[in-house]
């Protein structure tokens, strides 16, 4: 006998009962399967599932029971009000990264008079979540996004096209700053780079280890390799007073901040906590005055 939505929700939540968020995951799977909002799931709870939808739901349940994240199962992820396509070629956007975007937007609001059309660079864009959120929420921004992975850039491009943001987001393939012209400069450089040490493999949840792309997770033996490269090269591409905004691992946040505190090229270094009180976002400004980048000496 065909199930209605109410029965399908209860069935799915029961199958996923070992998850602490079984009901929420059941709603996510059903809403994505049928193209309905959570409210519509309730309003249409007596709607009967087709045989094809019922079979597809069972396949999705089995994939979830095997540990696959719901976002990869459905191919969609929510991020700051955006509905993004995701695949196993890109990281799943997370709340900590939403906090990184909010920190950047706060600075853009504060600097709106000085930066009427800010140039923003998103390094390692993945799905495009950071770049597209900034472009969507700060329409005057001119956003450049880079990634070394072709498949990731294809995902970001698909999201930009779907959100009608291609005219304001420029996508480039290359490792960190390698995709840029040597004299390219920005008011903001932002990144959620790999920051997990290879020795920390066993500390990650199974669904992260088994399904998310390792190059986007692991930086190297110390977990600091990508961050070091970005911090070292960012002054060459930031205007005086420009913002560097990075997402970090909480256990190394203070170490990374110490690199910049008192260093020649940086000032106003600070750490922001996430919603659980862990330091996860670093903010710093490129010093006014000659930086290590000769191309910038004439701007002072």
C-alpha positions, 0 to 999 in steps of 0.5 A, a space after each residue: 500500500 502506498 504511503 502518504 507523507 505523514 507515514 513516510 516521515 515517521 518511517 524515515 525517522 524510525 529508520 534513522 533513529 540512531 541519529 540525534 536529529 532523525 526527525 530533522 533528517 527525515 524532513 530534509 530528505 522528504 522535502 528535497 525528494 519532493 521539492 517541498 518546504 518543511 511547512 508544505 510537508 505538514 500541510 500536504 501530509 496526506 499526499 501519497 508518494 508515487 512508487 518511484 518516489 517511495 523507491 528513491 526514498 528507500 535508496 536515500 535512507 540506505 545511503 544515510 544509514 551508511 553514513 553519507 551526509 544528507 547534503 550529498 544524498 540530495 545534492 543540495 545544501 543551505 548556506 545563509 539563505 542560499 540553496 547550493 548544489 553540492 557534490 563529493 567534489 566540494 566540502 559541505 558548507 557549515 555554520 562556522 563558515 556562515 560566521 566567517 561571511 558575517 565577519 566579512 560583511 560587518 567590515 564591508 558595512 563599516 568601510 562602505 564609505 571608503 570601499 564603495 565597490 570592494 574587490 573581494 577574493 575568495 581562495 579555495 571557493 569549493 561550492 562557491 558558498 563564501 563568494 556567492 553569499 558575499 556577492 548576494 548580500 553585498 551587491 556592490 562587491 566585485 568577487 573573484 573566487 579561485 580553486 585548484 580543483 576543476 570539479 569544484 569550480 564547475 560546482 561553483 559555476 553552476 551555483 553562480 549561474 543558478 543564482 544569477 550571480 555570474 556577472 559579479 563573480 569571476 571564477 579562476 582555476 589555480 592554487 591560492 594566489 597562483 590564479 591571479 595576475 601579480 598586480 591584482 589587489 583586493 580590499 578583502 581576502 577571505 578563505 576557508 582553507 584546509 586546516 586539518 593535520 594528516 595525523 588527525 584523520 582518526 579524529 574526524 567523524 566517519 561521514 567526513 572521512 569517508 565522503 568529503 574531499 580530502 584535499 579540501 580537509 587536510 593541509 599537511 603534517 601540521 595542519 598549518 601549511 595552507 594557512 602559512 602560504 595564504 598569510 605569507 602571500 596575502 599582503 601582496 594582494 591586499 590594499 593598505 588597510 585591507 582585510 584578511 579573514 580566515 576560518 581556522 581550527 580552534 586548537 591552532 587559532 591562537 598560534 596562527 594569530 600569533 604569526 600576525 601579531 606584531 608582524 611587519 605587514 599586519 595590524 588589528 589582529 583578532 579572533 572571533 568565536 563561533 556559536 559554541 564559543 570556540 575561536 574559529 575566525 581570524 581577522 587582520 588588516 594589512 598595515 598602512 605603510 610599505 608592505 613586503 610587496 613592491 607593487 604596493 609601495 606606490 599606493 601609500 
